[in-house]
C-alpha cells in the first residue's frame, strides 16, 4: 500500500446501523453528509446490509469508524495464517500489524482472535467480521474500478457442481471471457450444500447448484435442465425397479450431493438402503469405477456424453419423477457486481437451456423445488 494514498474508510450511522453509505472522492471513501454536495464530491451509494442481531452479539453498542485499511490487515492475518506472514505480504513490520489488530479489537469492543501457543485462532466474532470485511473490501475495490471504467473487471469467484463445470460451463465461460476480457474467473467445485454455505458467507459471489435446496436469503435463475440416468457395468442391461440393484455398491460424491440424495430417495421409497457407498470427488473416477464393474451411479446424462463414456457403461433410465433436475445460478439476495451482472446477461441472452428462455430470475422467496413434488430436506 502506497504511503501517500488516502486511507479509505467506511462509516455506519449509530442510529441506523443497517445501512452504510459511502462517498468516493479521489480514492477516498468518506461518510456522506450535506456538506459533501457543496464540495462537489461524487456520491456513490453502496448499501451494505448488516444483521442487527449479529452486531449486537458482538457488543458493538455504537458503530465506530472502521478503516478499510484495518480490515485489509485483519483479512491478511486470517488468509496468511499469522502476523509475520501477513506483514511480509503487506510490506509492513509485524509490530505495526499487531498494533492495528489491537486497535481494531479495541474499537469494536470485542476479541477477534484467540491467542494460543503463539497462534491466532479466529473467535466467533472474528468469523462474523471476516464475512463483512470481505464484502466491504470487495465493494471498495469495485467502487474504485467502476469510477474509472464502468466495465466489468477484477475477480469473479464462482462455485459450480463438478458436472456443470465439465459439461455445461466451457462454452458459456468462453463467450463470457471474449466479452469481458478484464474479468478473471475463479471456479470452485463442490456439492450443492458446500457451495451454498460458501455463498452464504460471501466466500464466492455465486454458484451453480442443483435443486433441492432452501432458497432463504438467495436470488436465483434456472439455467440448465439435466436428465438423470443410472450408469451400470455393461453386463447389466436393465433396472426395472430399485430391488434390482439391491446388494450393489453405490458410487457417488460425498454427503451433500443433490444427485446422491435423489438416488437414495428412489431406493428409500422401496425401503432399500445401499449396503456400500464408495465416495469419489470427480465424475472421471465415478464413471471409471462403474465401467470396471465396481457398482452403479446416478449422474447427469450430459456428463456421460462429455466423458465419451457411452461405450463403457450401460445407461439406464430412472422413473419419470426422478429423471429431471434443474441447475440454478444462485447469489446472495440484493448482491450485485458488474462481473456477476454480465454473467447473468450472458446466460439469459444466449438462452442457455432454451426451455428456460422465458423463465427469467426467480424471486428470492420462490422455493427451489422440483415440479414432481419431492420434498427431501437439503
KAHU-V377881 format. One record per residue. PSI is psi in radians with two decimals (none if undefined). OMEGA is omega in degrees with one decimal (none if undefined). NEAR is the number of other ideal C-beta (glycine too) atoms within 10 Angstrom. Layout:
BEGIN
PSI|OMEGA|NEAR ; PSI|OMEGA|NEAR
END
This chain:
BEGIN
2.26|-177.3|10 ; 2.48|-175.1|6 ; -0.54|-175.8|4 ; 0.11|-178.7|4 ; 2.30|178.8|11 ; 2.49|-179.3|13 ; 2.07|178.1|13 ; 2.62|176.2|22 ; 2.64|178.3|19 ; 2.36|-179.1|23 ; 2.31|175.7|18 ; 2.40|179.4|21 ; 2.36|179.3|12 ; -0.44|-179.3|11 ; -0.28|179.5|7 ; 1.26|-175.8|10 ; -0.12|-178.3|16 ; -0.16|-176.0|13 ; 2.38|175.8|13 ; 2.19|176.2|23 ; 2.31|-177.0|18 ; 2.56|174.3|24 ; 2.28|-175.1|21 ; 2.20|177.7|19 ; 1.97|177.9|16 ; 0.86|176.2|9 ; -0.02|-178.8|14 ; 2.38|177.1|14 ; 2.07|-174.7|23 ; 2.78|176.1|17 ; 2.48|179.5|15 ; 2.38|170.2|16 ; 3.08|-174.5|12 ; -0.47|-179.1|6 ; -0.32|-178.6|8 ; -0.66|-179.8|15 ; -0.65|-179.6|11 ; -0.55|-179.5|8 ; 0.01|177.6|9 ; 0.52|-177.8|7 ; 2.61|176.9|17 ; 2.22|-177.0|11 ; 2.15|176.4|12 ; 2.06|-177.8|18 ; 2.06|177.5|11 ; 1.86|-175.6|20 ; 2.11|176.9|12 ; 2.06|-176.2|16 ; 2.18|177.4|13 ; 2.45|175.0|16 ; 2.00|-173.3|13 ; -0.68|-178.7|10 ; -0.70|179.1|7 ; -0.71|179.4|14 ; -0.61|177.4|18 ; -0.66|177.7|11 ; -0.41|176.2|13 ; -0.04|178.9|17 ; 0.63|175.2|10 ; 1.67|-175.2|21 ; -0.60|176.4|10 ; 2.13|-179.2|9 ; 1.95|179.8|19 ; 3.02|177.0|13 ; 2.25|177.2|12 ; 2.08|178.1|22 ; 2.35|176.6|18 ; -0.51|177.1|19 ; -0.71|178.8|16 ; -0.67|177.4|19 ; -0.64|177.9|23 ; -0.72|177.3|20 ; -0.80|178.6|25 ; -0.83|-178.6|25 ; -0.64|179.3|17 ; -0.70|178.0|20 ; -0.69|178.1|26 ; -0.83|-175.5|19 ; -0.68|-174.3|11 ; 0.09|170.0|15 ; 0.35|177.2|12 ; 2.96|-175.9|15 ; -0.78|-174.4|22 ; -0.84|-179.7|13 ; -0.68|178.6|15 ; -0.74|179.9|24 ; -0.70|178.8|20 ; -0.72|-179.5|14 ; -0.59|-177.2|13 ; -0.01|-179.0|18 ; 0.80|176.5|7 ; 2.86|173.6|17 ; 2.56|-177.5|11 ; -0.64|-178.7|14 ; -0.59|177.8|10 ; -0.74|178.9|13 ; -0.78|179.5|23 ; -0.75|179.5|17 ; -0.75|-179.0|13 ; -0.63|176.9|20 ; -0.77|179.2|19 ; -0.69|178.1|11 ; -0.68|178.6|13 ; -0.76|178.6|19 ; -0.73|178.8|18 ; -0.69|179.8|10 ; -0.61|-179.9|15 ; -0.27|179.1|19 ; 0.54|-179.0|13 ; 2.76|177.3|18 ; 2.22|179.9|12 ; -0.35|-179.1|23 ; 2.61|165.4|18 ; 2.22|-179.1|12 ; 2.00|-174.8|9 ; 2.11|177.9|8 ; 0.84|178.2|5 ; 0.29|176.9|7 ; 2.63|176.3|10 ; 2.06|179.0|19 ; 2.27|-178.1|10 ; 2.31|171.4|16 ; 3.04|177.6|16 ; -0.66|176.8|13 ; -0.62|177.2|20 ; -0.72|177.0|21 ; -0.71|179.6|12 ; -0.81|-180.0|19 ; -0.62|-178.9|26 ; -0.73|179.4|20 ; -0.76|178.9|15 ; -0.66|179.7|19 ; -0.75|179.6|22 ; -0.70|178.6|16 ; -0.83|-176.5|19 ; -0.71|179.8|24 ; -0.68|177.8|17 ; -0.73|179.2|17 ; -0.69|178.4|20 ; -0.78|178.8|21 ; -0.74|-179.8|15 ; -0.70|-179.3|19 ; -0.77|-179.3|20 ; -0.76|-179.2|15 ; -0.66|-179.3|17 ; -0.66|179.7|18 ; -0.51|-177.6|14 ; -0.71|-172.4|9 ; -0.56|-175.6|10 ; 0.08|-179.0|9 ; 2.66|174.2|14 ; 2.25|177.9|23 ; 3.00|-178.6|20 ; -2.73|-173.9|16 ; 2.36|174.6|12 ; 1.88|179.9|22 ; 2.06|-177.8|19 ; 2.48|171.2|24 ; 2.62|-179.4|28 ; 2.63|170.5|23 ; 2.62|178.1|29 ; -0.72|-178.5|20 ; -0.70|179.7|25 ; -0.71|179.0|25 ; -0.66|-176.0|19 ; -0.70|-168.6|19 ; -0.40|-171.1|21 ; -0.65|-169.0|23 ; -0.53|-175.3|21 ; -0.88|179.5|11 ; -0.58|179.3|10 ; -0.83|-177.6|18 ; -0.50|176.3|17 ; -0.78|177.5|10 ; -0.72|-179.6|15 ; -0.74|-178.5|22 ; -0.68|178.1|13 ; -0.64|-178.3|8 ; -0.46|-176.0|14 ; 1.21|-173.7|19 ; -0.28|-178.1|11 ; 0.08|176.9|12 ; 2.22|176.3|20 ; 2.04|-177.3|13 ; 2.28|172.7|15 ; 2.19|-179.6|11 ; 2.34|174.8|15 ; 2.16|179.6|15 ; 2.67|179.2|19 ; -3.12|175.8|22 ; 2.91|179.5|23 ; -0.82|-178.1|27 ; -0.77|-178.8|16 ; -0.69|-178.8|19 ; -0.69|178.3|26 ; -0.65|178.1|21 ; -0.69|179.3|16 ; -0.63|176.2|16 ; -0.72|-176.0|22 ; -0.52|179.5|15 ; 0.28|173.7|14 ; 0.43|172.9|18 ; -0.49|172.1|16 ; 2.69|-176.5|21 ; -0.63|-176.2|22 ; 2.92|-178.8|27 ; 2.59|170.6|28 ; 2.00|-177.2|25 ; 2.82|-179.0|29 ; 2.53|173.6|26 ; 2.54|23.5|23 ; 2.32|178.5|22 ; 2.79|177.9|21 ; 2.29|-173.3|12 ; 0.07|-178.1|22 ; 2.27|177.9|10 ; 0.13|-176.4|13 ; 2.62|162.2|24 ; 2.73|-173.0|22 ; 2.80|170.8|23 ; 2.39|177.8|18 ; 2.38|-175.3|20 ; -0.57|179.7|21 ; 2.59|170.9|25 ; 2.14|-177.2|15 ; 2.53|171.8|24 ; 2.01|-177.7|12 ; 2.44|179.2|20 ; 2.77|170.9|21 ; 2.31|173.0|21 ; 2.45|-175.1|25 ; 2.88|175.3|23 ; 2.68|-172.5|17 ; -0.52|-177.4|12 ; -0.28|176.3|7 ; 2.01|-173.3|18 ; -0.16|-179.9|8 ; 2.50|170.3|9 ; 1.84|-175.0|17 ; -0.42|-179.0|8 ; 2.78|-178.2|10 ; -0.57|-179.1|16 ; -0.37|-179.0|12 ; -0.35|-178.8|15 ; 0.19|178.1|21 ; 2.33|-178.4|13 ; -0.24|178.0|10 ; 2.72|176.6|17 ; 2.33|175.5|18 ; 2.30|179.2|20 ; 2.16|-171.3|25 ; 3.03|169.4|23 ; 3.03|-179.5|24 ; 3.07|178.0|14 ; 2.38|-176.3|13 ; -0.21|178.5|16 ; 2.20|-178.3|23 ; -0.68|-178.4|21 ; -0.63|175.2|22 ; -0.73|178.3|22 ; -0.65|178.6|23 ; -0.78|178.7|23 ; -0.76|-179.2|24 ; -0.62|178.3|20 ; -0.73|177.9|15 ; -0.78|179.8|20 ; -0.67|-177.2|18 ; -0.52|179.4|14 ; -0.35|174.6|12 ; 0.28|178.4|10 ; 0.72|178.6|8 ; 2.25|176.0|17 ; 2.24|179.3|10 ; 2.30|179.4|21 ; -0.60|-179.6|10 ; 2.43|175.7|11 ; 2.15|173.5|16 ; 2.16|-177.7|16 ; 2.30|177.8|14 ; 2.87|-177.1|17 ; 0.17|178.7|13 ; 2.64|177.8|12 ; -0.49|175.7|23 ; -0.81|-179.2|14 ; -0.72|-179.0|13 ; -0.86|-178.8|26 ; -0.70|180.0|22 ; -0.71|179.2|17 ; -0.70|176.5|18 ; -0.78|179.8|27 ; -0.54|180.0|17 ; -0.07|177.0|11 ; 0.27|-175.3|12 ; -0.37|-178.2|16 ; -2.80|-179.2|21 ; 2.84|179.6|24 ; 2.74|173.2|26 ; 2.17|-175.8|25 ; 2.79|170.7|28 ; 2.44|178.9|25 ; -0.52|-179.8|17 ; -0.53|178.3|19 ; -0.75|177.9|25 ; -0.73|180.0|20 ; -0.77|-177.6|12 ; -0.55|-179.4|16 ; 0.04|179.7|18 ; 0.79|-174.5|9 ; 0.16|-176.5|20 ; -0.59|-178.1|12 ; -0.19|-174.1|7 ; -0.37|-176.4|16 ; 2.80|171.0|24 ; 2.36|179.8|19 ; 1.98|-170.9|14 ; 2.46|-175.7|18 ; 2.74|173.0|15 ; 2.88|170.4|17 ; 2.61|-172.4|11 ; -0.71|-175.4|8 ; -0.20|179.2|15 ; 0.06|-170.4|19 ; -0.72|-173.0|15 ; 2.48|175.6|15 ; 2.37|-179.1|20 ; 2.38|173.4|22 ; 2.27|-179.3|25 ; 2.59|162.5|24 ; 2.16|-178.5|24 ; 2.62|177.4|25 ; 2.80|-178.2|23 ; 2.51|-179.3|18 ; 2.30|178.1|15 ; 0.10|176.1|11 ; 2.37|178.2|16 ; 2.49|169.2|14 ; 2.66|-177.7|19 ; -0.70|-178.2|18 ; -0.73|179.5|24 ; -0.72|177.2|19 ; -0.67|178.6|11 ; -0.66|177.8|18 ; -0.74|179.1|24 ; -0.68|177.3|17 ; -0.70|179.0|13 ; -0.79|179.9|16 ; -0.68|-179.2|21 ; -0.79|-175.4|16 ; -0.62|-179.1|10 ; -0.03|179.5|14 ; 0.84|177.8|11 ; 2.15|-171.9|21 ; 1.41|-169.9|17 ; -0.44|-179.9|9 ; -0.18|178.4|11 ; 0.16|-172.5|19 ; -0.57|-175.8|11 ; 0.13|-175.9|7 ; -0.81|179.8|13 ; -2.95|-177.9|9 ; 2.46|178.5|15 ; 2.72|174.3|17 ; 2.59|176.4|10 ; -0.42|-177.8|15 ; -0.02|-179.9|10 ; 2.28|179.9|12 ; 2.30|-179.4|12 ; 1.15|179.6|19 ; 2.58|-178.8|16 ; 2.76|-177.5|17 ; -0.36|-176.4|9 ; -0.18|175.3|12 ; 0.24|175.9|7 ; 2.37|-172.3|15 ; 0.60|178.7|9 ; 2.56|177.8|13 ; 2.70|-178.6|7 ; none|none|15
END
